[in-house]
């Protein structure tokens, strides 16, 4: 017979199964004789017994590290790796069970000796979740700024080449763009629009407290969470490096409990999703035979595009970690091996990573020491990944080989097949990070901390081209001689940041926290490179550069060293009233060696507040509204992300001149004007936000509205001579503005015993303008960006004028074709005129060029659906960018039959058949890039084991880039750059499709997560 005799005093809806005899009073009464013949009634308390039990989570998996406390006796215990515990308890003792993210349960012990308890996720889990902020942490309830946390449950599933890949589409307002699946390329990052013209435009990365953390030191299974500080009030604590926002990365640490081992591994294979539609040999011959195209038929049938593909590519990822701890210490160590095979031949990256963390308490728990060590050693093959345009546009009837089987070299085209066989380009890189922190509880409410960190990143590049390679054979300075190159770069930085924090609670309603700190950072970068030509054998490769005589025009040598120092004092005060009103103020005073003598120091203030309205009495009857908080903030940040010594006069080499004695000596002269007034770019930002939860917490989310102005933009302007010694100066002129809306929603559509369905949505829109580009001393009405490249002098795609939106395409507006296929464009008067009559003046009141589109998406959207059925889980993740334009340069160059005999797009004879004129940039080649993509689909199954030696096991499969819905006819519009003003980033420019696209791929991942 099962009888439930527990008294549950919390709000828990936990399932508690008891197997015990019925309740019985086991205290014993006795009568003894006292002095003067008194009788005394004694109550003999029983000896405390051992109560044992098991604690499971909502998935019926054992939970290690759960705290169990006997509130009556003060004794405690913690569950082991199998979720089991033992604790001394007596009848009537109150046992408290607590674990982060779950409802705390209070249980009064009756006569049972066994407890089997199932934890229940708290409805307020997210609200009470701890969020890492700059130099501290807050609960979600206490946040006053626009801050988004993304943890492991929300990460993308398809295997990250870069840690930030895990965040793509997960944070409203954060744009992460990857131009291809090339394992040796990075991502372009932008938060809330463009923040600079020439300075750093990407958010500051802080890894475990290290500003400027190296992303190479992060592997996906070592990351606990990302925290994105989006607005100025959140980021101001980081001062001059936070103009573009801040991304805080917290790595996993050990926890109290028995040792846990975790293994995570996957294999990934990529297949071709699509390629540009160029003619094959048969189609090429048909066009020649029909008189539609004039070209030579060499008689062959070749598809060299396929010969650049690594069809057997297989990415291999293995991660093993061990963690554990006690009341006094915890630890975690991990090792990762990752071999990333590119879809292109000779295109790969192999890396080994180690990470270790240790936390130790001492001196009666008044001192806590934390240490982290991380290292990454990788080898990259950089040779492949390019040449796609060359093979696509080569005559498909012409071979890359001579009749005797040797490689065919022609000066007008690179033999890409030979290049992969006859050249090498490799990089060996080593990255290290060591940091330590000591927290000291000086007295009640007062804590001091000291943080120190060192990072080192070094790589060596090696290149060699064989004597018989095309590059060597066709070189005019050393024909037929081998080429060798070796270069190295070393980057180091040192950080020291002590802080003091005071926290005081008064009468349970007032809590005040204050923090002050000091920051010191020193960075030094140095590099060296050398190359030589004319090697007579290939024996030494690049390892004996001096084995041939040095000769002018055959050798190159370069070296460089630069450094900078940054010092700051900062402070923050946070006040909470009755758990519902929060006020925060921040001030950072910072100085940098990068800036001019008159502006070394600047201050960056911020204020913010929040009010949890649902805690007010007048909201008690609004049962449908579970949580409502309004936030408001203002903050200022700066930008110091530009070259060292930019405020100083620098020297560069001039010509050789004869000196007395007959010597020809090198001369030097000033190459940059000094600017003692050079100062920070400064962002001033307002943010208004609303956090909410409705309908018994089924629907939750946040809305943020922001407005920011970035003043004192840094850019190079023409300077008069005299008084300046050089003809240009780097100075502060201009303002960029941005305003936008961000929306995040989470909806628990269905949740029952066997089935659940959750929906997550993130969306944003932004308006970005160049407000001013001039001042009283330096004037400029506009700047051009985005080189179009290709055949013909097509110039730049973008003109950014004062007062107009960033990302505007300025070009000719297409009108029609003449009967013989010549271009006609519409001038400013609305007349159809030939190209020769188009005025391309830079002055907007004179030019015939017009705004013909905008490359920045108006809307960024993502939608995630997560389903669980018993032990199955299914995730479907969609992403979309809407209302933006793309310049189709593939069509511009290869949809035109005029003046070429190479291969062309099939559309040159259909869609673009009317053209019989030279290459032109106009809105004729602008297309709507809007798309909806089925980005990831993940199917997983979690096994259950009676044998507790296996803690957890999940097998999963992921398909990435499974479907794309778009009207754009070029390459995948998702891979087209959508950050910046048009400058080249990772080889791409805003809104301009590439003529040599790394193939768009579809990938499949098969993985396992094992805990034991």
Steps between C-alpha positions, in 0.01 A plus 500: 500500500640842402416790729615859432588651835713795376403852572599717203512863605627664176320561172647179365299273283765233534415135480616335822470123522537351843554135581478481878292352784211699640574783738569402862600704804843366584578731794502314829356624830644419839450605868791552736519606856631845578611666816244544777309210358398681183417303194644625171366427155785449252484506121777290352583649156583230246843472342515678161457260215643503148257606227613408150354586166531574131428827321393507136443788257196559280637243253538238773878528485705499823623846602843529665591796718154565647518656845313324781492677836350394831374840608425371849849363575702713260662199335525471123570264214529503124393249237767290332540432130202262512276751674517313832547644848503408871421740785435471872144592595245444774125496494379856465825634349462737207699398191560762231589397144632774271656517157545789260211526255262279699243564771638470852320222687448486878418155637418409860628153587252249637593135549645428159865423432491537122414798283461491123457855376442650160607860448264746337622785285417832658269732311737778602812317388593753237421791729724367778768380262838658564630711211864596469545873446814711485706435815217322680168322468129571543180302505271553202261685732765756588612585147450863403658489154454321167682174572438162339630169631531191278590170666581152373135403458462772236822449304492409134555128448683461169860526616678832553807601300507818710350532848274782382340263248306367799325839533391559141132594498465462877526863616277777367714781361819293469603431140746216446584433136717222365601542139558128438563163662877547457646379833773766489272803479343688787165667548394861462329629815290810546272602788229760446640633175813678381694681773816612322644579157864417562517366857402166647139418411472162677400444863764460769543131593559433871585140591483418872581861579777548240416797272599430141487125554619282212217300342746228397507399868131408502347166408124457502487246783715716729256792487240544773332811364524822302377831639450781250515854640303682234443856617726777625398474866601132507827547309626828651693311769741397219550856373699555182473146366124466529360726225391199296364314805645226717469121491590328827593132476486281810669161477389193689635443852496209740220460753466346841449126476659179383723496193312516172634405159343636183574407142362694204584410144368536151585444137388741228489464123424777251334458162450750220177697538524713188750650258479784247325387182780521243488312172642151472696389192190378316311825554811697407524321163129543434526878542799511262321283245187715518700816441401640838856514628842540345763284669741217423406136544807304614316170477508402867239466771628613840348595835790630707265642762456147633877450506535776760254326731604273785223246455624287789495785752431392858519727802587313818434648846586332831470658847563329833463673835513412868365714781409480865556662834424535866403774743852641479606449141382411153671426174436440132735389227431435134683393188372558147616367166341653192588430137299727271501391137404770255273434205791614284819302446810606695274688740496378860570580863613255768509609862576369847368684803542464874311695765524472879326689780551471875326671790622468858369646824708557812545700819160394634345560159600865506737463205409352162761449230404424138736403220446435129747370242418453134708412197427443133742356248382491143627433151318654207530428129433836336575410139153395389168676525539734201518479123129432447453788256797379298365149447140611447590747225761286324401369159346159590636342183863588586723277709730603786753248363730477200474192274799347684319526834695800634318804628396761243592855599355807331571851623140613492370238742630315804510122479323434831550125484876549460510761775356258755759240401806725471462750784466487879366756749473394862473663840609365837341689787526483878272694733520503880311665781565496876294689754445501873268674741500527878191604697548601863212553744653782702203529729127459485365663182847600376696301241821572311610329178808500283500366146807446282516352150753440224427404139745403229424426136770410250494353153747414227399504133688284249464517123684335215454485124684233304745575221250358252201688636319754285595781737870413468504426129326824406694725740710756313760564773602138557339282230479137602634568849312388809332747737507480883339706774508485878327741735421511869286715726485524880222671697511528878288679757511529877205599722482592867167598659449533878152584631329562834130428548270596784150355539255589776138405567300729727172394662441235230378766253809691405805343340796707393798366304799711411812406305815691409789371295819569311598358162841477336554345157815485291506365144800438278505367144798414284552329167766396254485363147738420216471357152743412225499369143729313268548170682663239279351200679196422713686309771498763773160646433450815708749387766817644350419849373866598468601211275492726190669839463304810598398705196292813448137423400538140615508540877262658746551560870287678760470534876280693738441561870240715675335522838242690704399544862153556644426601860159552660324568826136389516215472744140385521220545754188282494200559728199270539184599684267226618610272218303700244686823428862499383724799438854482362772754423837437333803716436822404326797736468742372243827595337676352197840550340331490159349843529637851459691680772203731565244219527661206676216467751121493480206406721213267411188522721181293502176492697215249482193392693233231506160461664335161544141615476344162578634518856275795573174443688291659226607215269389217731177439310668481159532122516570472127811716540770310688790739453543852366811712532587824329863603445660827397864588456751748361867429450813624326779287358807557283702344220876455517514228236740645246873497424756578766690830465219654289535828692876524442716603208649189341782450256517292185767427244566725203735463206869411494728801464877532449687625802859633524736211459299347217254308716135470411305519825137454594309818587209537741224754531172564684214288370230604748402828657496511880162569657524594869121546508418146386235360735248222545202437283216534750162326494205642693213256525149498644313174554146425613404140567213285616525144638182297546345159567135425434239228536657300781845564350413331171596809301802705600731743328649844477476811283777757468496834324829686464653813355873560476731767362867429435688830499855605412539235230859420411597526135777623270453847351702707255716754685647822355878534459613708679439503791489117490802300387299223333196526274263305724409483868315248717252697707156514666219621275142387453209319662315175433155437645297183545158422635318171513266252662578150628247235595557165670219252572483156658179298502441169679230381261450152644638330807377171642642174626627365168493793259615862494527771237685827551528787254774767508505811285750782456459798272645844448493799270737795481543834326867609462603846372814700440385824663807715438835451332646850537593768750636854483851384409452186293218455252369207303149451369527130430726197486500211255525135603469157345729441205306311233808357329483279193555600138474871426546791739168469684600699809320469832149383574428724800490870560430599857394865514448716805146462630428181307471133590801273520507221242350695210588381150562802278511427130343539160129435474432261210247619245512266201714369213532647156391276212862389458539412872673813634435630852263788566477653847269754663667831588395738778254667261325170435632466146630180339862566399802286406777441752722770350247766603472388864651750745687309774594810702551446875271798570150376564339813353674432167544122462274279294577209731212415728417297808418166343481275808626425850718206601404489870208268582206685648396201711692217664284210615552156652257235618583192700265210569597238759296183539547218749317171506602265775872456433501655152578864432459693175620853429415700189674835463418752228668831418399783274626836377247720323487812284855552376677516165796308360728591210526186287856538370500147360222601263663839437823340379387164364148567384639722224621350170680820399878479462576158645569147379497324836215317661178684589184454703218329316293808580725703266293346219161534668445761769791719385493413128406854395834648613747585223713753682782528750475428874295753699411545865137596543181388671461253213716265708349581839268232635291455811704281736219410742498137605364243743733213587445169676830546678514198729296192576615286794361162603625343821426205727595476867547151642405382846724260692437301810874476543590827672856479369368674189360836606360603163518410133355693207540427131408766248508594134495848350432628152617854425396728215230257393279739302512858373203704381610810309449685174868592473670333202863526611678319781348431842389848623560392860874492428511853362653757732242704694732684741709816465467787254650322202859445614642158431451260796633146472537553126142615450325838474154603614225391260734399216481139387835343418608377158702222660269349758616222728229243420180508701477173688251292692646320800400196702617439856484179702593534866493355848487649851607259772518560873639250748 
